[in-house]
Amino acid sequence: MSRSYATTSIPNTVVVPNYVGNEVVSGSGTSYTLANTPLINSQTIYAKGQFQTLSIDYTISGKVITFISGSWAAGDIIAYYLK
């Protein structure tokens, strides 16, 4: 049985199955919800272009990102992850 995977092409690299790139995350303030639940520790999060560090800048539970300090506006958060 063959499997079908959703893929995203990353410029100048290989095609990565189940990769979600450049997702503008929905939410506001300190709580945001991803479209999918990322594989554990596969996420990379940016707020206004600044890299955010897990457990220092934010926590994640399922699809929900909660920022520890700072409040952001809609469209400020970009996520990359494997689902």
C-alpha positions in Angstrom: 0.0 0.0 0.0 1.5 3.4 -1.0 1.0 6.5 1.1 0.2 9.9 -0.1 1.9 12.8 1.7 1.2 16.5 1.6 4.4 18.3 0.6 5.7 21.8 0.5 8.6 22.8 -1.7 11.4 24.7 0.0 13.4 26.9 -2.4 16.9 25.5 -3.1 16.3 22.4 -1.1 14.4 19.1 -1.2 10.7 18.5 -0.9 9.8 17.7 2.7 6.7 15.6 3.4 4.3 17.1 6.0 6.2 20.4 6.2 4.2 23.5 7.1 6.2 26.6 6.2 5.5 30.3 6.6 2.2 29.8 8.4 0.8 33.1 9.6 -0.6 31.9 13.0 -4.1 33.0 14.1 -4.7 34.7 17.4 -3.7 37.8 19.3 -2.1 38.9 22.6 -0.3 36.0 24.1 -2.3 33.0 22.7 -2.1 31.7 19.2 -3.4 28.6 17.5 -1.6 26.7 14.7 -3.6 25.1 11.9 -2.1 21.7 12.7 -0.5 20.0 15.8 3.3 20.0 15.1 5.5 17.0 15.8 7.2 17.4 19.1 10.1 19.9 18.9 9.8 20.4 15.2 8.5 24.0 15.4 10.4 27.1 14.7 8.5 30.3 15.8 9.1 33.9 14.8 7.5 37.0 16.3 7.9 40.1 14.1 10.9 38.4 12.5 12.6 37.6 15.8 13.4 33.9 16.5 11.5 32.7 19.7 13.0 30.1 22.0 10.8 27.3 23.5 10.4 27.6 27.3 12.0 31.0 27.3 9.7 33.0 24.9 6.8 30.6 24.5 5.2 27.3 25.5 3.3 25.0 23.2 0.5 22.5 24.0 -1.0 20.7 21.0 -1.8 23.4 18.5 -1.8 26.3 21.0 1.3 28.6 21.4 1.3 30.8 24.6 3.9 33.6 24.8 5.5 34.0 28.2 6.4 37.6 27.8 5.2 40.1 25.2 2.0 40.5 23.4 1.7 40.3 19.7 -0.8 41.5 17.1 -2.5 39.3 14.5 -0.1 38.6 11.7 3.0 39.0 13.8 3.6 35.3 14.4 5.1 33.0 11.7 5.5 29.3 12.3 7.4 26.5 10.5 6.9 22.9 11.6 6.4 19.2 10.7 2.9 17.8 11.1 
